[in-house]
Amino acid sequence: MKEIVIISGVRTPVGRYMGALKTIEAYDLAALVMNAAIEKAGIKAEDVDEVVFGQSYQNGEYVNIARMGLLTAGWPDTIPGLTLDQRCCTGLSVVRTAAALIQSGQAEIVVAGGAESMSNAEFYLPGSIKWGVGGEKGMPRGHGDLKIWGLPFYDRIQRARVMSQPEKRFGILPSMMAWAETAAEVENVSREECDQWAYESHQKACAAIAAGKFDDEMVPVAVPQRKGDPVMVSRDENPRDDTTVEKMAKLKPVMGGVCTAGNSSTENDGAAAVVVTTREKAEQLGIEPLAGFRACAVAGDDPRHAYRTVGVAVEKVMRMTGLKTGQMELIEIQEAFAAQVLADLKEMGVGPEDYPKVNVNGSGISLGHPIAATGTRVLVSLLHEMKRRNTRMALECICGGGGLGIAAILERK
């Protein structure tokens, strides 16, 4: 089987919800990282066989972010684009798909990544409103006056969390936080542990920014202004160097348990991309890979217990490779909630003595969680950290809405 490698990786800064990047559409973010990724790899757009990109909150003003992004980037219109949505797992699943396309002989070079502009996620009316306009529920056919209706009007972000699983089968899951609270209860995770983890996440992210660790992977975003020159956004907005455990402790639990706004991930904007190919092709191009994409596995479970999917996905990928979690020198586990991270680490057999190698530069709680971009953003940061440390083996794992999980092993030779 062909050995899959990643030859470049870039990302934008992660912007706060309604923050510095709120006016930048997702396809512009996608185009930016697509061009930066191939430039960094030293290849041209026409060398790319396919683009696989993720977006979990598509906008009616544009669809198929992969195709829209590559066309916005000015790439040849002969290059196909495939868009995926596997919720929080998307940004890693696109790389898994790229690897499969290459190993099956359908492509040789694939650009994979994710983009999310949660600031531009829609408010919408469900399509069923059309049936009412047509005459149901007492409305005269063709009347068309929507003002007299009690119209259902949804925020796509909030509604998607409820509708990531069918209500008839699993009941109403009010938010992703519900299963994080379940994780805390099952695994006996305390509020104090959650706040401590969140505090340390911010500390690590701020230290990484101060040390310039993200500089090489970052693509600044030019944000047009009403007057004057564009403002260049070149650092993540979320990390707070003034965060303390004491401040964390003062925040009220959202659902009465251990999860608060401080120890949970946030809604964000951003994009990231990698170039995926074979080791043989990389050698032909004279490019030294950042790392090999050794293996990737996905898992599913009851959406009400989504946190359990991480341990299952990790177990699967270890079984595929014959490796053990203890052999991983760096571990990235997406911080949807501190409670979920701590529960997952327990299930993975990763104890406090191993925490120094987990999320060494912060994660979702501090750096933010632009849903479909997160998996690729984490991957890009991990690849650069592996290079800095001369790390041989690393693990990335993520749990996602709807009861999904994914894990991948990276290897440097």
MITI-510234 format. One record per residue (C-alpha): x, y, z; chain. Coordinates in Angstrom, 2 decimals. Each point is the difference from the previous one (the first is absolute). Layout:
BEGIN
<pt px="X" py="Y" pz="Z" chain="A"/>
...
//
This chain:
BEGIN
<pt px="0.00" py="0.00" pz="0.00" chain="A"/>
<pt px="1.23" py="3.49" pz="-0.84" chain="A"/>
<pt px="1.54" py="1.93" pz="2.89" chain="A"/>
<pt px="-1.94" py="3.21" pz="0.57" chain="A"/>
<pt px="1.85" py="3.16" pz="1.07" chain="A"/>
<pt px="-0.85" py="3.63" pz="0.68" chain="A"/>
<pt px="2.37" py="2.42" pz="-1.71" chain="A"/>
<pt px="-1.32" py="3.33" pz="1.25" chain="A"/>
<pt px="-2.53" py="1.43" pz="2.40" chain="A"/>
<pt px="-1.27" py="3.50" pz="0.75" chain="A"/>
<pt px="-2.80" py="1.67" pz="1.91" chain="A"/>
<pt px="-1.55" py="3.37" pz="0.60" chain="A"/>
<pt px="-0.23" py="1.53" pz="3.45" chain="A"/>
<pt px="-3.11" py="-1.18" pz="1.83" chain="A"/>
<pt px="-2.41" py="2.90" pz="0.43" chain="A"/>
<pt px="-2.55" py="0.46" pz="2.73" chain="A"/>
<pt px="-3.68" py="-0.29" pz="-0.79" chain="A"/>
<pt px="-0.99" py="3.39" pz="-1.42" chain="A"/>
<pt px="3.61" py="1.03" pz="0.41" chain="A"/>
<pt px="2.82" py="1.12" pz="-2.30" chain="A"/>
<pt px="-0.87" py="-2.41" pz="-2.83" chain="A"/>
<pt px="-3.79" py="0.43" pz="0.06" chain="A"/>
<pt px="-0.10" py="1.79" pz="-3.37" chain="A"/>
<pt px="2.09" py="-2.63" pz="-1.79" chain="A"/>
<pt px="-2.07" py="-2.67" pz="-1.74" chain="A"/>
<pt px="0.96" py="-3.65" pz="0.42" chain="A"/>
<pt px="0.88" py="-0.40" pz="-3.67" chain="A"/>
<pt px="2.49" py="2.87" pz="0.25" chain="A"/>
<pt px="1.62" py="-1.65" pz="3.02" chain="A"/>
<pt px="0.08" py="-3.29" pz="-1.92" chain="A"/>
<pt px="1.57" py="1.62" pz="-3.07" chain="A"/>
<pt px="2.63" py="1.67" pz="2.16" chain="A"/>
<pt px="1.26" py="-3.22" pz="1.59" chain="A"/>
<pt px="-0.28" py="-1.98" pz="-3.23" chain="A"/>
<pt px="2.37" py="2.39" pz="-1.76" chain="A"/>
<pt px="2.33" py="0.23" pz="2.98" chain="A"/>
<pt px="0.18" py="-3.78" pz="0.34" chain="A"/>
<pt px="1.08" py="-0.64" pz="-3.59" chain="A"/>
<pt px="2.40" py="2.96" pz="0.07" chain="A"/>
<pt px="1.66" py="-1.41" pz="3.10" chain="A"/>
<pt px="0.23" py="-3.43" pz="-1.63" chain="A"/>
<pt px="1.56" py="1.54" pz="-3.10" chain="A"/>
<pt px="-2.62" py="-1.33" pz="-2.39" chain="A"/>
<pt px="-2.51" py="1.64" pz="-2.33" chain="A"/>
<pt px="-3.78" py="-0.16" pz="0.04" chain="A"/>
<pt px="-0.03" py="-2.03" pz="-3.20" chain="A"/>
<pt px="2.01" py="-2.70" pz="1.80" chain="A"/>
<pt px="-2.95" py="-0.64" pz="2.33" chain="A"/>
<pt px="-2.33" py="-2.82" pz="-1.03" chain="A"/>
<pt px="-2.82" py="0.69" pz="2.44" chain="A"/>
<pt px="-1.01" py="2.13" pz="2.96" chain="A"/>
<pt px="-1.78" py="-1.51" pz="3.00" chain="A"/>
<pt px="-1.20" py="2.62" pz="2.46" chain="A"/>
<pt px="-2.34" py="0.09" pz="2.95" chain="A"/>
<pt px="-2.62" py="2.44" pz="1.22" chain="A"/>
<pt px="-2.64" py="-0.74" pz="2.60" chain="A"/>
<pt px="-1.97" py="3.23" pz="-0.27" chain="A"/>
<pt px="-0.50" py="0.59" pz="-3.69" chain="A"/>
<pt px="-1.64" py="3.23" pz="-1.01" chain="A"/>
<pt px="-2.77" py="0.25" pz="-2.57" chain="A"/>
<pt px="2.06" py="2.71" pz="-1.72" chain="A"/>
<pt px="2.55" py="-2.64" pz="-0.95" chain="A"/>
<pt px="0.14" py="-3.80" pz="0.10" chain="A"/>
<pt px="2.69" py="-2.66" pz="-0.53" chain="A"/>
<pt px="2.78" py="1.92" pz="1.73" chain="A"/>
<pt px="2.64" py="-2.18" pz="-1.67" chain="A"/>
<pt px="-1.01" py="1.03" pz="-3.50" chain="A"/>
<pt px="-0.92" py="3.56" pz="0.96" chain="A"/>
<pt px="3.32" py="0.41" pz="1.78" chain="A"/>
<pt px="2.20" py="-1.27" pz="-2.82" chain="A"/>
<pt px="-1.83" py="2.12" pz="-2.57" chain="A"/>
<pt px="0.30" py="3.05" pz="2.26" chain="A"/>
<pt px="3.72" py="-0.80" pz="0.28" chain="A"/>
<pt px="0.27" py="0.30" pz="-3.78" chain="A"/>
<pt px="0.81" py="-3.64" pz="-0.57" chain="A"/>
<pt px="-0.78" py="-1.77" pz="-3.30" chain="A"/>
<pt px="-3.70" py="-0.76" pz="-0.32" chain="A"/>
<pt px="0.90" py="-3.57" pz="-0.97" chain="A"/>
<pt px="0.87" py="-0.88" pz="3.62" chain="A"/>
<pt px="-2.92" py="-1.68" pz="1.83" chain="A"/>
<pt px="-0.95" py="0.87" pz="3.55" chain="A"/>
<pt px="-1.66" py="-2.24" pz="2.59" chain="A"/>
<pt px="-1.52" py="1.39" pz="3.21" chain="A"/>
<pt px="-0.40" py="-2.10" pz="3.15" chain="A"/>
<pt px="-1.82" py="0.49" pz="3.28" chain="A"/>
<pt px="0.77" py="-2.38" pz="2.84" chain="A"/>
<pt px="-0.58" py="2.69" pz="2.60" chain="A"/>
<pt px="3.04" py="0.58" pz="2.26" chain="A"/>
<pt px="1.83" py="-2.95" pz="-1.61" chain="A"/>
<pt px="-0.17" py="1.61" pz="-3.46" chain="A"/>
<pt px="3.42" py="1.65" pz="-0.09" chain="A"/>
<pt px="1.75" py="-3.33" pz="0.52" chain="A"/>
<pt px="-2.49" py="-2.03" pz="-2.03" chain="A"/>
<pt px="0.89" py="2.03" pz="-3.11" chain="A"/>
<pt px="3.60" py="-1.20" pz="0.30" chain="A"/>
<pt px="-1.20" py="-3.57" pz="0.43" chain="A"/>
<pt px="-2.05" py="0.40" pz="-3.19" chain="A"/>
<pt px="2.94" py="1.53" pz="-1.85" chain="A"/>
<pt px="2.17" py="-2.93" pz="1.05" chain="A"/>
<pt px="-2.62" py="-2.47" pz="-1.24" chain="A"/>
<pt px="-0.24" py="1.76" pz="-3.38" chain="A"/>
<pt px="3.76" py="-0.18" pz="-0.40" chain="A"/>
<pt px="0.36" py="-3.60" pz="1.17" chain="A"/>
<pt px="-2.75" py="-1.09" pz="-2.38" chain="A"/>
<pt px="1.79" py="1.60" pz="-2.94" chain="A"/>
<pt px="-2.67" py="2.67" pz="-0.61" chain="A"/>
<pt px="2.36" py="2.88" pz="0.79" chain="A"/>
<pt px="3.65" py="0.72" pz="0.61" chain="A"/>
<pt px="-0.09" py="3.40" pz="1.72" chain="A"/>
<pt px="-2.99" py="1.13" pz="2.05" chain="A"/>
<pt px="-0.48" py="3.20" pz="1.97" chain="A"/>
<pt px="-2.09" py="-0.65" pz="3.09" chain="A"/>
<pt px="-1.26" py="2.29" pz="2.71" chain="A"/>
<pt px="-2.89" py="1.77" pz="1.60" chain="A"/>
<pt px="-1.53" py="3.46" pz="0.25" chain="A"/>
<pt px="-2.60" py="1.39" pz="2.34" chain="A"/>
<pt px="-1.50" py="3.42" pz="0.43" chain="A"/>
<pt px="-2.31" py="-0.48" pz="2.92" chain="A"/>
<pt px="-0.48" py="3.76" pz="0.06" chain="A"/>
<pt px="-1.71" py="-0.34" pz="-3.39" chain="A"/>
<pt px="-2.07" py="-3.08" pz="0.85" chain="A"/>
<pt px="-3.62" py="0.59" pz="-0.98" chain="A"/>
<pt px="-3.23" py="0.67" pz="1.77" chain="A"/>
<pt px="-2.59" py="-1.89" pz="-2.01" chain="A"/>
<pt px="-3.60" py="-1.03" pz="-0.48" chain="A"/>
<pt px="-0.59" py="-3.74" pz="-0.51" chain="A"/>
<pt px="-1.09" py="-0.98" pz="-3.50" chain="A"/>
<pt px="-3.27" py="-1.45" pz="1.32" chain="A"/>
<pt px="-1.32" py="3.55" pz="0.26" chain="A"/>
<pt px="-0.69" py="-0.29" pz="-3.74" chain="A"/>
<pt px="-2.68" py="-2.63" pz="0.58" chain="A"/>
<pt px="-1.89" py="2.45" pz="2.22" chain="A"/>
<pt px="0.15" py="2.73" pz="-2.61" chain="A"/>
<pt px="-1.52" py="-2.56" pz="-2.33" chain="A"/>
<pt px="-3.14" py="-0.19" pz="2.09" chain="A"/>
<pt px="0.49" py="-2.28" pz="3.04" chain="A"/>
<pt px="-0.83" py="0.80" pz="3.62" chain="A"/>
<pt px="-2.87" py="2.31" pz="-0.88" chain="A"/>
<pt px="1.91" py="2.30" pz="-2.29" chain="A"/>
<pt px="-1.79" py="0.86" pz="-3.26" chain="A"/>
<pt px="1.93" py="-1.37" pz="-2.97" chain="A"/>
<pt px="2.25" py="2.60" pz="-1.60" chain="A"/>
<pt px="-0.52" py="2.51" pz="2.80" chain="A"/>
<pt px="3.73" py="0.31" pz="0.55" chain="A"/>
<pt px="-0.15" py="2.43" pz="2.93" chain="A"/>
<pt px="2.62" py="-1.41" pz="2.38" chain="A"/>
<pt px="-0.44" py="2.76" pz="2.58" chain="A"/>
<pt px="-3.06" py="-1.66" pz="1.53" chain="A"/>
<pt px="1.86" py="-3.26" pz="0.57" chain="A"/>
<pt px="1.74" py="-0.97" pz="3.20" chain="A"/>
<pt px="3.10" py="-0.76" pz="-2.03" chain="A"/>
<pt px="2.66" py="-2.42" pz="1.23" chain="A"/>
<pt px="3.31" py="1.87" pz="-0.37" chain="A"/>
<pt px="3.27" py="-1.79" pz="0.77" chain="A"/>
<pt px="3.65" py="0.78" pz="0.66" chain="A"/>
<pt px="1.79" py="-2.61" pz="-2.10" chain="A"/>
<pt px="2.79" py="-0.43" pz="2.55" chain="A"/>
<pt px="-2.26" py="-0.66" pz="2.97" chain="A"/>
<pt px="-2.56" py="-2.02" pz="-1.96" chain="A"/>
<pt px="2.66" py="-2.24" pz="-1.56" chain="A"/>
<pt px="1.10" py="-1.17" pz="3.42" chain="A"/>
<pt px="-3.51" py="-1.16" pz="0.78" chain="A"/>
<pt px="-0.52" py="-1.52" pz="-3.44" chain="A"/>
<pt px="3.29" py="-1.93" pz="-0.30" chain="A"/>
<pt px="-2.02" py="-3.00" pz="1.14" chain="A"/>
<pt px="-3.64" py="-0.98" pz="-0.64" chain="A"/>
<pt px="-2.31" py="1.07" pz="2.81" chain="A"/>
<pt px="-2.29" py="-3.01" pz="-0.46" chain="A"/>
<pt px="2.84" py="-2.37" pz="0.86" chain="A"/>
<pt px="2.10" py="1.91" pz="2.53" chain="A"/>
<pt px="-2.33" py="2.66" pz="1.34" chain="A"/>
<pt px="0.97" py="3.67" pz="0.06" chain="A"/>
<pt px="3.66" py="0.59" pz="0.73" chain="A"/>
<pt px="-0.06" py="3.69" pz="0.96" chain="A"/>
<pt px="3.68" py="0.57" pz="-0.77" chain="A"/>
<pt px="3.34" py="-1.77" pz="-0.38" chain="A"/>
<pt px="0.67" py="0.96" pz="3.59" chain="A"/>
<pt px="-2.60" py="-2.56" pz="1.10" chain="A"/>
<pt px="2.28" py="-2.93" pz="-0.82" chain="A"/>
<pt px="2.99" py="1.79" pz="1.53" chain="A"/>
<pt px="-1.94" py="0.12" pz="3.26" chain="A"/>
<pt px="-0.74" py="-3.69" pz="-0.40" chain="A"/>
<pt px="3.72" py="-0.64" pz="-0.49" chain="A"/>
<pt px="0.81" py="1.88" pz="3.19" chain="A"/>
<pt px="-2.57" py="-1.99" pz="1.96" chain="A"/>
<pt px="1.07" py="-3.40" pz="-1.35" chain="A"/>
<pt px="3.73" py="0.63" pz="0.37" chain="A"/>
<pt px="-0.22" py="1.99" pz="3.25" chain="A"/>
<pt px="1.52" py="3.17" pz="-1.43" chain="A"/>
<pt px="-0.26" py="2.94" pz="2.41" chain="A"/>
<pt px="-0.66" py="3.67" pz="-0.70" chain="A"/>
<pt px="3.40" py="0.85" pz="1.47" chain="A"/>
<pt px="1.75" py="-2.37" pz="-2.42" chain="A"/>
<pt px="-1.85" py="1.57" pz="-2.93" chain="A"/>
<pt px="0.92" py="3.54" pz="1.00" chain="A"/>
<pt px="3.64" py="-0.96" pz="0.53" chain="A"/>
<pt px="0.18" py="-1.63" pz="-3.44" chain="A"/>
<pt px="-1.56" py="3.06" pz="-1.65" chain="A"/>
<pt px="2.36" py="2.36" pz="1.81" chain="A"/>
<pt px="3.02" py="-2.00" pz="-1.11" chain="A"/>
<pt px="-1.30" py="-0.09" pz="-3.57" chain="A"/>
<pt px="0.02" py="3.80" pz="-0.10" chain="A"/>
<pt px="3.43" py="0.12" pz="1.62" chain="A"/>
<pt px="1.47" py="-2.37" pz="-2.59" chain="A"/>
<pt px="-1.59" py="1.82" pz="-2.93" chain="A"/>
<pt px="1.22" py="3.40" pz="1.20" chain="A"/>
<pt px="3.50" py="-1.37" pz="0.55" chain="A"/>
<pt px="0.02" py="-1.47" pz="-3.51" chain="A"/>
<pt px="-1.07" py="3.32" pz="-1.51" chain="A"/>
<pt px="2.61" py="1.92" pz="1.99" chain="A"/>
<pt px="2.70" py="-2.44" pz="-1.15" chain="A"/>
<pt px="-1.04" py="0.41" pz="-3.65" chain="A"/>
<pt px="-0.84" py="-3.69" pz="-0.33" chain="A"/>
<pt px="-2.92" py="0.63" pz="-2.34" chain="A"/>
<pt px="1.79" py="2.49" pz="-2.25" chain="A"/>
<pt px="1.19" py="-2.49" pz="-2.60" chain="A"/>
<pt px="-3.41" py="-1.63" pz="-0.40" chain="A"/>
<pt px="-2.06" py="3.19" pz="0.04" chain="A"/>
<pt px="-1.42" py="1.79" pz="-3.05" chain="A"/>
<pt px="-1.05" py="3.56" pz="0.92" chain="A"/>
<pt px="-3.47" py="1.08" pz="-1.10" chain="A"/>
<pt px="-0.52" py="3.45" pz="-1.51" chain="A"/>
<pt px="-3.27" py="1.44" pz="1.30" chain="A"/>
<pt px="-1.34" py="2.91" pz="-2.09" chain="A"/>
<pt px="-1.01" py="3.13" pz="1.89" chain="A"/>
<pt px="-2.59" py="2.64" pz="-0.89" chain="A"/>
<pt px="2.79" py="2.54" pz="-0.05" chain="A"/>
<pt px="3.71" py="-0.44" pz="-0.44" chain="A"/>
<pt px="2.12" py="-3.06" pz="-0.60" chain="A"/>
<pt px="-1.04" py="-3.54" pz="0.91" chain="A"/>
<pt px="0.87" py="-1.21" pz="3.50" chain="A"/>
<pt px="2.23" py="-3.06" pz="0.07" chain="A"/>
<pt px="-1.13" py="-2.61" pz="2.51" chain="A"/>
<pt px="2.98" py="-2.20" pz="0.80" chain="A"/>
<pt px="-0.65" py="-1.57" pz="3.40" chain="A"/>
<pt px="-2.69" py="-2.06" pz="1.67" chain="A"/>
<pt px="-2.60" py="2.12" pz="1.77" chain="A"/>
<pt px="-1.20" py="-2.44" pz="2.67" chain="A"/>
<pt px="2.92" py="-0.64" pz="2.38" chain="A"/>
<pt px="-0.14" py="2.10" pz="3.17" chain="A"/>
<pt px="3.15" py="0.61" pz="2.00" chain="A"/>
<pt px="-2.03" py="1.51" pz="2.84" chain="A"/>
<pt px="-1.94" py="-3.21" pz="0.66" chain="A"/>
<pt px="0.31" py="-1.40" pz="3.52" chain="A"/>
<pt px="-1.45" py="-3.01" pz="1.76" chain="A"/>
<pt px="-1.73" py="2.40" pz="2.39" chain="A"/>
<pt px="-1.76" py="1.76" pz="-2.88" chain="A"/>
<pt px="-0.99" py="-3.36" pz="-1.45" chain="A"/>
<pt px="-1.51" py="-1.06" pz="3.32" chain="A"/>
<pt px="-2.32" py="3.03" pz="0.05" chain="A"/>
<pt px="-1.76" py="-0.98" pz="-3.24" chain="A"/>
<pt px="-3.39" py="-1.66" pz="0.38" chain="A"/>
<pt px="-0.57" py="-3.47" pz="-1.47" chain="A"/>
<pt px="-2.12" py="0.19" pz="-3.13" chain="A"/>
<pt px="-1.98" py="-3.16" pz="0.70" chain="A"/>
<pt px="0.48" py="-0.27" pz="3.75" chain="A"/>
<pt px="2.98" py="-2.37" pz="-0.19" chain="A"/>
<pt px="3.71" py="0.61" pz="-0.56" chain="A"/>
<pt px="0.01" py="1.66" pz="-3.45" chain="A"/>
<pt px="0.24" py="3.78" pz="-0.24" chain="A"/>
<pt px="0.75" py="2.51" pz="-2.73" chain="A"/>
<pt px="3.57" py="0.03" pz="1.31" chain="A"/>
<pt px="0.76" py="-3.71" pz="-0.20" chain="A"/>
<pt px="-1.77" py="-0.61" pz="-3.32" chain="A"/>
<pt px="1.02" py="0.73" pz="-3.59" chain="A"/>
<pt px="-1.30" py="3.00" pz="-1.88" chain="A"/>
<pt px="-1.58" py="0.87" pz="-3.35" chain="A"/>
<pt px="2.61" py="1.23" pz="-2.46" chain="A"/>
<pt px="1.08" py="0.87" pz="-3.52" chain="A"/>
<pt px="3.04" py="-1.37" pz="-1.82" chain="A"/>
<pt px="1.44" py="-2.35" pz="-2.59" chain="A"/>
<pt px="2.89" py="-2.41" pz="-0.48" chain="A"/>
<pt px="1.35" py="-2.16" pz="-2.83" chain="A"/>
<pt px="2.59" py="-2.69" pz="-0.65" chain="A"/>
<pt px="1.46" py="-1.51" pz="-3.18" chain="A"/>
<pt px="-0.22" py="-3.79" pz="-0.06" chain="A"/>
<pt px="1.91" py="-2.31" pz="-2.34" chain="A"/>
<pt px="2.17" py="-3.14" pz="0.00" chain="A"/>
<pt px="3.56" py="-0.22" pz="1.28" chain="A"/>
<pt px="1.05" py="-1.02" pz="-3.49" chain="A"/>
<pt px="-1.55" py="3.12" pz="-1.54" chain="A"/>
<pt px="1.53" py="2.21" pz="2.69" chain="A"/>
<pt px="3.44" py="-1.41" pz="-0.82" chain="A"/>
<pt px="-0.60" py="0.67" pz="-3.71" chain="A"/>
<pt px="-0.85" py="3.60" pz="0.86" chain="A"/>
<pt px="3.01" py="0.31" pz="2.29" chain="A"/>
<pt px="-2.20" py="0.79" pz="3.01" chain="A"/>
<pt px="0.69" py="-1.26" pz="3.51" chain="A"/>
<pt px="-3.34" py="-1.02" pz="1.56" chain="A"/>
<pt px="-1.07" py="1.50" pz="3.30" chain="A"/>
<pt px="-1.19" py="-3.48" pz="1.04" chain="A"/>
<pt px="-1.61" py="-3.17" pz="-1.20" chain="A"/>
<pt px="-3.74" py="-0.51" pz="0.47" chain="A"/>
<pt px="0.46" py="-3.46" pz="1.47" chain="A"/>
<pt px="-3.62" py="-0.97" pz="0.67" chain="A"/>
<pt px="-3.41" py="1.42" pz="0.82" chain="A"/>
<pt px="-3.12" py="-1.53" pz="1.54" chain="A"/>
<pt px="-3.53" py="1.20" pz="0.69" chain="A"/>
<pt px="-2.54" py="-1.16" pz="2.56" chain="A"/>
<pt px="-3.64" py="0.52" pz="0.87" chain="A"/>
<pt px="-2.04" py="-0.27" pz="3.20" chain="A"/>
<pt px="-3.25" py="1.17" pz="1.56" chain="A"/>
<pt px="-0.11" py="3.79" pz="-0.59" chain="A"/>
<pt px="-0.87" py="0.45" pz="3.66" chain="A"/>
<pt px="3.41" py="-1.48" pz="0.84" chain="A"/>
<pt px="2.08" py="1.46" pz="-2.83" chain="A"/>
<pt px="3.11" py="0.28" pz="2.19" chain="A"/>
<pt px="0.36" py="-3.80" pz="-0.06" chain="A"/>
<pt px="0.84" py="0.03" pz="-3.71" chain="A"/>
<pt px="3.50" py="1.37" pz="0.59" chain="A"/>
<pt px="1.19" py="-3.01" pz="1.95" chain="A"/>
<pt px="-1.51" py="-2.36" pz="-2.58" chain="A"/>
<pt px="1.59" py="1.86" pz="-2.94" chain="A"/>
<pt px="3.37" py="0.03" pz="1.74" chain="A"/>
<pt px="-0.26" py="-3.72" pz="0.75" chain="A"/>
<pt px="-0.85" py="-0.65" pz="-3.66" chain="A"/>
<pt px="2.93" py="1.96" pz="-1.39" chain="A"/>
<pt px="2.40" py="-1.65" pz="2.44" chain="A"/>
<pt px="-1.27" py="-3.40" pz="-1.05" chain="A"/>
<pt px="0.44" py="0.93" pz="-3.67" chain="A"/>
<pt px="3.65" py="0.89" pz="0.55" chain="A"/>
<pt px="1.04" py="-2.33" pz="2.79" chain="A"/>
<pt px="1.00" py="3.00" pz="2.09" chain="A"/>
<pt px="-0.95" py="1.01" pz="3.54" chain="A"/>
<pt px="-1.16" py="3.35" pz="1.36" chain="A"/>
<pt px="3.04" py="0.11" pz="2.26" chain="A"/>
<pt px="2.24" py="0.18" pz="-3.08" chain="A"/>
<pt px="-1.51" py="3.33" pz="-1.04" chain="A"/>
<pt px="2.43" py="2.81" pz="0.83" chain="A"/>
<pt px="-2.58" py="2.72" pz="-0.59" chain="A"/>
<pt px="-3.79" py="-0.27" pz="0.37" chain="A"/>
<pt px="-2.55" py="2.50" pz="-1.29" chain="A"/>
<pt px="-3.52" py="-0.53" pz="1.27" chain="A"/>
<pt px="-2.57" py="2.58" pz="-1.01" chain="A"/>
<pt px="-1.24" py="2.03" pz="2.93" chain="A"/>
<pt px="-3.70" py="0.25" pz="-0.63" chain="A"/>
<pt px="-0.44" py="0.05" pz="3.78" chain="A"/>
<pt px="2.53" py="-0.51" pz="2.78" chain="A"/>
<pt px="-2.32" py="-2.63" pz="1.47" chain="A"/>
<pt px="0.06" py="-1.93" pz="-3.27" chain="A"/>
<pt px="3.81" py="0.20" pz="-0.29" chain="A"/>
<pt px="0.57" py="-1.28" pz="3.52" chain="A"/>
<pt px="-2.54" py="-2.79" pz="-0.45" chain="A"/>
<pt px="1.56" py="-1.04" pz="-3.31" chain="A"/>
<pt px="3.52" py="-0.02" pz="1.40" chain="A"/>
<pt px="-1.17" py="-2.34" pz="2.75" chain="A"/>
<pt px="-1.57" py="-2.32" pz="-2.57" chain="A"/>
<pt px="3.21" py="0.10" pz="-2.07" chain="A"/>
<pt px="2.12" py="-0.91" pz="3.01" chain="A"/>
<pt px="1.84" py="3.32" pz="-0.13" chain="A"/>
<pt px="0.65" py="1.14" pz="3.57" chain="A"/>
<pt px="1.15" py="3.31" pz="1.54" chain="A"/>
<pt px="3.62" py="-1.07" pz="-0.37" chain="A"/>
<pt px="-0.54" py="0.12" pz="-3.78" chain="A"/>
<pt px="-1.73" py="3.39" pz="-0.09" chain="A"/>
<pt px="3.22" py="1.88" pz="-0.93" chain="A"/>
<pt px="-0.19" py="-1.53" pz="-3.47" chain="A"/>
<pt px="-3.72" py="0.73" pz="-0.49" chain="A"/>
<pt px="-1.13" py="3.18" pz="-1.84" chain="A"/>
<pt px="3.38" py="1.60" pz="0.61" chain="A"/>
<pt px="-0.98" py="3.29" pz="-1.66" chain="A"/>
<pt px="-3.62" py="0.19" pz="1.10" chain="A"/>
<pt px="-3.08" py="-1.17" pz="-1.87" chain="A"/>
<pt px="-3.70" py="0.73" pz="-0.47" chain="A"/>
<pt px="-0.65" py="1.66" pz="3.35" chain="A"/>
<pt px="2.81" py="2.51" pz="-0.50" chain="A"/>
<pt px="0.64" py="0.12" pz="-3.75" chain="A"/>
<pt px="-3.63" py="-0.42" pz="-1.04" chain="A"/>
<pt px="-2.10" py="-2.49" pz="-1.93" chain="A"/>
<pt px="-0.99" py="0.99" pz="-3.57" chain="A"/>
<pt px="-1.79" py="-3.32" pz="-0.40" chain="A"/>
<pt px="0.97" py="-1.42" pz="-3.42" chain="A"/>
<pt px="3.38" py="1.77" pz="0.02" chain="A"/>
<pt px="1.05" py="-1.25" pz="3.43" chain="A"/>
<pt px="1.31" py="-3.43" pz="-0.97" chain="A"/>
<pt px="2.25" py="1.48" pz="-2.67" chain="A"/>
<pt px="1.05" py="2.93" pz="2.20" chain="A"/>
<pt px="1.04" py="-2.42" pz="2.72" chain="A"/>
<pt px="1.78" py="-2.16" pz="-2.56" chain="A"/>
<pt px="1.96" py="2.95" pz="-1.39" chain="A"/>
<pt px="1.11" py="1.11" pz="3.47" chain="A"/>
<pt px="0.89" py="-3.58" pz="0.94" chain="A"/>
<pt px="2.09" py="-0.51" pz="-3.14" chain="A"/>
<pt px="2.03" py="3.12" pz="0.73" chain="A"/>
<pt px="0.45" py="-0.98" pz="3.65" chain="A"/>
<pt px="1.20" py="-3.46" pz="-1.04" chain="A"/>
<pt px="2.61" py="1.62" pz="-2.22" chain="A"/>
<pt px="1.18" py="2.33" pz="2.78" chain="A"/>
<pt px="0.37" py="-2.88" pz="2.46" chain="A"/>
<pt px="1.16" py="-2.59" pz="-2.52" chain="A"/>
<pt px="-2.93" py="-2.13" pz="1.14" chain="A"/>
<pt px="-0.42" py="-3.38" pz="-1.64" chain="A"/>
<pt px="-3.55" py="-0.98" pz="0.97" chain="A"/>
<pt px="-3.04" py="2.14" pz="0.77" chain="A"/>
<pt px="-3.73" py="-0.50" pz="0.42" chain="A"/>
<pt px="-2.92" py="2.29" pz="-0.84" chain="A"/>
<pt px="-3.52" py="-0.85" pz="1.16" chain="A"/>
<pt px="-3.34" py="1.78" pz="-0.06" chain="A"/>
<pt px="-3.59" py="-0.69" pz="1.08" chain="A"/>
<pt px="-2.88" py="1.48" pz="-1.94" chain="A"/>
<pt px="-3.69" py="0.75" pz="0.12" chain="A"/>
<pt px="-2.37" py="-2.81" pz="-0.86" chain="A"/>
<pt px="2.16" py="-2.56" pz="1.83" chain="A"/>
<pt px="3.11" py="0.01" pz="-2.19" chain="A"/>
<pt px="3.71" py="-0.38" pz="0.69" chain="A"/>
<pt px="3.20" py="-0.08" pz="-2.03" chain="A"/>
<pt px="3.67" py="-0.68" pz="0.71" chain="A"/>
<pt px="3.14" py="0.12" pz="-2.15" chain="A"/>
<pt px="3.65" py="-0.90" pz="0.50" chain="A"/>
<pt px="2.74" py="2.11" pz="-1.53" chain="A"/>
<pt px="3.55" py="-1.25" pz="-0.45" chain="A"/>
<pt px="3.25" py="1.77" pz="-0.88" chain="A"/>
<pt px="2.93" py="-1.97" pz="-1.38" chain="A"/>
//
